[in-house]
Each structure stands twice: as C-alpha cells, then as structure tokens.
Amino acid sequence: MTAQATIIENNFPIVIVGTGFSGIAMAVMLQKAGIDSFTILEKAQDIGGTWRDNTYPGAACDVPSHLYSFSFEPKTDWSRAFSPQAEIKSYLDHCVDKYHIRQKIRFGCEVTGAEFEESTGTWTVSFKEKGRHKKLTARAFILGNGALSTPADPDIKGLKDFKGDMFHSARWNHDVDLTGKKVAVIGTGASAIQIIPELGKIVDKLEVFQRTAPWVLPKPDRNMSGIEKRLFSAVPSTRWLHRAYIYWRNEALATGFVVDPRLMKGLEFIGRNYLRYAVKDPILRAKLAPNFTIGCKRMLLSNSYYQTLVQPHVDVVTDGIESITEQGIKTRNGIEHKVDAIVLATGFMVTNYLSRLNIKGLQGADLNTAMTEQREHYLGITVSKFPNMFLMMGPNTGLGHNSMVFMIEAQARYVVKCIEALRDKQLTYMDVREEAQHEYTQDVQQRLQKSVWASGCQSWYLSEDGHNGAAWPGFTWQYWLATRRLDLKAYHQVYAPEYQTEVVNV
C-alpha cells in the first residue's frame, strides 16, 4: 500500500538501522525531541546488537557498568562493577520497553543498500524481509549497525576443510558440548581472553594460537554491595558522583593515548609486573610478553587469563598458522595440531564494516568508495555527497580508554539537531561541504600521528596501509564539545518551496 504525504512537522519519515546501543539511543533522543516518525530495521529477531550476538562463555564488558549505560536511564542495581553480557542485554530490553521503542522495530529486516533521490531529498532503503526484497522511503537515514556487527573470519588456507566443529566467537554454537574435548582458540584479543578461562575449566586440552601477545592488566571487578545499590537508589546524587568518578578516572588515561605515549609507561610497569606475578615459567612468560607500546592495540582486562595459560593442559602456540586441515591446525613448523573443535576469536570487520551495503548518494557516489579510498568524514557522523545520512559509531569515533556509550549519546544528540534543522527550515537536504569535511579529517589524522596508535604496532584500529580510520584522537569531552551544537555553515543547505514524497508501507 502506498500513500502520498506532505512533509510536515509530524510526518518526517526516518529509518534507523540496528537495535544496539546506537539505535536505541537514537530512538530515545528522537522521542525526547518530539519526533516519533521513525522505523527501526533490525536484521535479527531480537534487539541488542553486539550484546545479543556475543553469548560466548565469559562474555562481559570491559568498561565499568555505571559508565557503560545511558545517562538518561541510569541503573542502580548492577550486579558487578563490570557487567556480564546477559545483564547488559537485559538492560537494553528494559530501555526498549520503557521508552516504547519495540513497536517501532521491524525484526527480520536485513538492510542491503540505499539510494538517495536528489529531487525529493529522500533515501530509498532496500532490505530483505522473509525472503522478499522490500523498500522504505525516508527523509533521514541513520546507520546504527556499528563496527562490531560483522564478524571477521581469518584469511587462513583450508578454513572450510576442518571436519570438526568450528565457529566464530560472535556466533557461538551452544549446541556443541566442548566438555572433555581438545579445543583450539585462534586469537588472543578481547573476546579470547574471556573465552579461554571458561574453556580451561571444562576441556581436556586447550591450545591457544597467538599471533601477538596482548597487554593484559588486572580487572578491578567485584560484586556491587547491597549497601551501594540501596544508596544509589535512595540518593541519586551518589550514583551520579560514582559515574563521574569513573568517567574522569578513565578520561585521565587519554593523556597517554593522545597527548604523549610516553605517559603509558606507568601502565606498562603494571602490566609487566602482573605478567611476572602470574606466570613463573620464563619460557611461557617470554611468549606472553608484549613487544609494543601499551594502548597501541586494545588493552585487555582479566583476572584469570594468565592463570589459565599456566595450567598443564593448556598450551600457547606462537608458530604461525599455515593452514586448517581436516583434523586441526597446521603451523609453519610443519606440526599438525589435531583438535575436536576450533573457536575463531578473530574479531570484527572494523575498518570496512559497511562494505556489505550498497549505498549510493549524490551523482551515484558510492559509500564504500568514500570510506575506503577518500576516507574523509565530518565528526564521524556525516559524509559529503550522502545528504540526510548519519553514521553512529562512524569513522574516528572509537575509543581505547573510555565508554563508547558517552560518544553514542553525543552523536545521537547531534543527529537530532540535524533532523530538526531539516524539518524546521524545510530543507530538501543538507550535505556536509567537502572543504569542511577535508579540514576536519586532516586535523584528526594530524592529531593521530602523535597518538599511541602511531607508535608502530598493527591493530584493528589501522587499515592494511596504516590509515587510522577508527580511533578518536582526543578526550571524549572534546568530542562532546565538537558535537554539542550544529554549525550549519559546514553544510550545503538545499531548499525547496514545497515538496512531496512517497511513503512506502510494505
């Protein structure tokens, strides 16, 4: 069924992609601004994004609970200082239901692309639902699918040859019982260091295939006391002070990340002492000793990772992987490690997470080309030649020291300002100026050259040619400051005296 509708204040169709923290924050911020004409497209049958998909054993957050939550929806009764996956998923369900967002979500809708129509200032969003190809027309198109939405399979010869059970950490197969089995874990990143201690408790043999030894620090995790929970509930100011304390403590780390990497030496001292304390065997300790500046790759927190690796039924394999065989993993020294199951803890497609989407802007501009070749953007939110399109957790907004939820809220508030400008000024579209985008991107890249990410390591922050399109090169309060108001001078503002658009209901 189709219907003609004039774009007025109460009829401004918006499409949001994804129901993780980004999509939920965007929906709530729009509602708070009095805008409820949005539809959320979710490829899965449930909300939650990363915290829906990552259900592997030991899954938990490495940002403190009271900071890894929305400022507009505080939770007083977090069970632990660092929340487990199920509790975060439950919190997101609570937010969706409290703010009546669920009825705005179309589940089982996988977005495949979008195309901008210049004459009407609208996006035609293409998606698949129940095997059928469908479309929606929107005045604003918001991508909240995030960089941690697409698992990255390793580029290893013979990956499909293995006859046993093999799955990615973000697609954990709970039907497979690994108790008493011989299991290999490929990767030693943030997911792996949570999975490995849990597997170490149940498997007969565990082999950890490590390419680069990570920096691991003790995790200051604990149960939240009943007194704390009651106090946070009865006296909201104490909860706010606790959150502020965590925020500024974490924010102080940015001095080492983006001001002077030499300031990371203190954390390196803690990390080396922790390794020395936990691993007595000098040979194993040498394998686990990082050889890069802490923070260049993601810092990891665990109180059980090293403690698992020292156990007699666990081996750390540092010989490079040559191939996957029918029975296991063959390393470059010619040894075949026969196992019953392989866990791919190999991370996500961070720098090219939009590659599966076919998004066309003005004059047929391709978003993938813009992101991988031109690599310019404005605030990590808008991209020239893609009017009325907004990215959440876009390029150069990632963090290594603080909570992404803080950044997400800043982005959502900025996007609302853009949509209000489109609506109230009756713009056909607004498109960030190339010169404003270029100036902003050049500034970001220049600042990154002084950061810890430019200290010489290879990490998911960097593309194959060394370009950092992931990290934010400053304090998070600086990003909040940059996004707190909308500078319309940075945008081409295209007006139309009166226009209509077709709203497609499918």
C-alpha positions, 0 to 999 in steps of 0.5 A, spaced: 500 500 500 502 506 498 500 513 500 502 520 498 504 525 504 506 532 505 512 533 509 510 536 515 512 537 522 509 530 524 510 526 518 518 526 517 519 519 515 526 516 518 529 509 518 534 507 523 538 501 522 540 496 528 537 495 535 544 496 539 546 501 543 546 506 537 539 505 535 536 505 541 539 511 543 537 514 537 530 512 538 530 515 545 533 522 543 528 522 537 522 521 542 525 526 547 525 531 541 518 530 539 519 526 533 516 519 533 516 518 525 521 513 525 522 505 523 527 501 526 530 495 521 533 490 525 536 484 521 535 479 527 529 477 531 531 480 537 534 487 539 541 488 542 546 488 537 553 486 539 550 484 546 545 479 543 550 476 538 556 475 543 553 469 548 560 466 548 562 463 555 565 469 559 562 474 555 562 481 559 564 488 558 570 491 559 568 498 561 565 499 568 557 498 568 555 505 571 559 508 565 557 503 560 549 505 560 545 511 558 545 517 562 538 518 561 536 511 564 541 510 569 541 503 573 542 502 580 542 495 581 548 492 577 550 486 579 558 487 578 562 493 577 563 490 570 557 487 567 556 480 564 553 480 557 546 477 559 545 483 564 547 488 559 542 485 554 537 485 559 538 492 560 537 494 553 530 490 553 528 494 559 530 501 555 526 498 549 520 497 553 520 503 557 521 508 552 516 504 547 521 503 542 519 495 540 513 497 536 517 501 532 522 495 530 521 491 524 525 484 526 527 480 520 529 486 516 536 485 513 538 492 510 542 491 503 543 498 500 540 505 499 539 510 494 538 517 495 533 521 490 536 528 489 529 531 487 525 529 493 531 529 498 529 522 500 533 515 501 530 509 498 532 503 503 532 496 500 532 490 505 530 483 505 524 481 509 522 473 509 525 472 503 522 478 499 526 484 497 522 490 500 523 498 500 522 504 505 522 511 503 525 516 508 527 523 509 533 521 514 537 515 514 541 513 520 546 507 520 546 504 527 549 497 525 556 499 528 563 496 527 562 490 531 556 487 527 560 483 522 564 478 524 571 477 521 573 470 519 581 469 518 584 469 511 587 462 513 588 456 507 583 450 508 578 454 513 572 450 510 576 443 510 576 442 518 571 436 519 570 438 526 566 443 529 568 450 528 565 457 529 566 464 530 566 467 537 560 472 535 556 466 533 557 461 538 554 454 537 551 452 544 549 446 541 556 443 541 558 440 548 566 442 548 566 438 555 572 433 555 574 435 548 581 438 545 579 445 543 583 450 539 582 458 540 585 462 534 586 469 537 588 472 543 584 479 543 578 481 547 573 476 546 579 470 547 581 472 553 574 471 556 573 465 552 579 461 554 578 461 562 571 458 561 574 453 556 580 451 561 575 449 566 571 444 562 576 441 556 581 436 556 586 440 552 586 447 550 591 450 545 591 457 544 594 460 537 597 467 538 599 471 533 601 477 538 601 477 545 596 482 548 597 487 554 593 484 559 592 488 566 588 486 572 580 487 572 578 491 578 571 487 578 567 485 584 560 484 586 556 491 587 554 491 595 547 491 597 549 497 601 551 501 594 545 499 590 540 501 596 544 508 596 544 509 589 537 508 589 535 512 595 540 518 593 541 519 586 546 524 587 551 518 589 550 514 583 551 520 579 558 522 583 560 514 582 559 515 574 563 521 574 568 518 578 569 513 573 568 517 567 574 522 569 578 516 572 578 513 565 578 520 561 585 521 565 588 515 561 587 519 554 593 523 556 597 517 554 593 515 548 593 522 545 597 527 548 604 523 549 605 515 549 610 516 553 605 517 559 603 509 558 609 507 561 606 507 568 601 502 565 606 498 562 610 497 569 603 494 571 602 490 566 609 487 566 609 486 573 602 482 573 605 478 567 611 476 572 606 475 578 602 470 574 606 466 570 613 463 573 615 459 567 620 464 563 619 460 557 611 461 557 612 468 560 617 470 554 611 468 549 606 472 553 610 478 553 608 484 549 613 487 544 609 494 543 607 500 546 601 499 551 594 502 548 597 501 541 592 495 540 586 494 545 588 493 552 585 487 555 582 486 562 582 479 566 583 476 572 584 469 570 587 469 563 594 468 565 592 463 570 589 459 565 595 459 560 599 456 566 595 450 567 598 443 564 593 442 559 593 448 556 598 450 551 600 457 547 602 456 540 606 462 537 608 458 530 604 461 525 598 458 522 599 455 515 593 452 514 586 448 517 586 441 515 581 436 516 583 434 523 586 441 526 591 446 525 597 446 521 603 451 523 609 453 519 613 448 523 610 443 519 606 440 526 599 438 525 595 440 531 589 435 531 583 438 535 575 436 536 573 443 535 576 450 533 573 457 536 575 463 531 576 469 536 578 473 530 574 479 531 570 484 527 570 487 520 572 494 523 575 498 518 570 496 512 564 494 516 559 497 511 562 494 505 556 489 505 551 495 503 550 498 497 549 505 498 549 510 493 548 518 494 549 524 490 551 523 482 551 515 484 557 516 489 558 510 492 559 509 500 564 504 500 568 508 495 568 514 500 570 510 506 575 506 503 579 510 498 577 518 500 576 516 507 574 523 509 568 524 514 565 530 518 565 528 526 564 521 524 557 522 523 556 525 516 559 524 509 559 529 503 555 527 497 550 522 502 545 528 504 540 526 510 545 520 512 548 519 519 553 514 521 553 512 529 559 509 531 562 512 524 569 513 522 574 516 528 569 515 533 572 509 537 575 509 543 581 505 547 580 508 554 573 510 555 565 508 554 563 508 547 556 509 550 558 517 552 560 518 544 553 514 542 549 519 546 553 525 543 552 523 536 545 521 537 544 528 540 547 531 534 543 527 529 537 530 532 539 537 531 540 535 524 533 532 523 530 538 526 534 543 522 531 539 516 524 539 518 524 546 521 527 550 515 524 545 510 530 543 507 530 538 501 537 536 504 543 538 507 550 535 505 556 536 509 561 541 504 567 537 502 572 543 504 569 542 511 569 535 511 577 535 508 579 540 514 576 536 519 579 529 517 586 532 516 586 535 523 584 528 526 589 524 522 594 530 524 592 529 531 593 521 530 600 521 528 602 523 535 597 518 538 599 511 541 596 508 535 602 511 531 607 508 535 608 502 530 604 496 532 598 493 527 591 493 530 584 493 528 584 500 529 589 501 522 587 499 515 592 494 511 596 501 509 596 504 516 590 509 515 587 510 522 580 510 520 577 508 527 580 511 533 578 518 536 584 522 537 582 526 543 578 526 550 571 524 549 569 531 552 572 534 546 568 530 542 562 532 546 564 539 545 565 538 537 558 535 537 554 539 542 551 544 537 550 544 529 554 549 525 550 549 519 555 553 515 559 546 514 553 544 510 550 545 503 543 547 505 538 545 499 531 548 499 525 547 496 518 551 496 514 545 497 515 538 496 512 531 496 514 524 497 512 517 497 511 513 503 512 506 502 508 501 507 510 494 505 
